[in-house]
């Protein structure tokens, strides 16, 4: 798991990139840009942008603001602002 800061027009952008296998519940109170590239099972509540990478395998209930899916998801996905399914996305829910 890596936390990187990249500058943007608003100052600092938080990016959390997960390349591991995780089980449980993740909840973010502050906006964070999260990218999952590995496996995740459980529940995920995020603010900011959530990216499910092309090689990711996720079995979860997901709630977020902006969600972009390129990998595999099994579960319920709810986006309050934007949901993007890329050509490589596989969603069962």
ABEGO torsion letter per residue (X at the ends): XBBBBBBBAAGBBBBBBBABBBBEBBBBABBBBBBBABBBBEBBBBBEBBBBBAABBBBBBBBBABBBBABBBBEBBBBAABBBBBAABBBBX
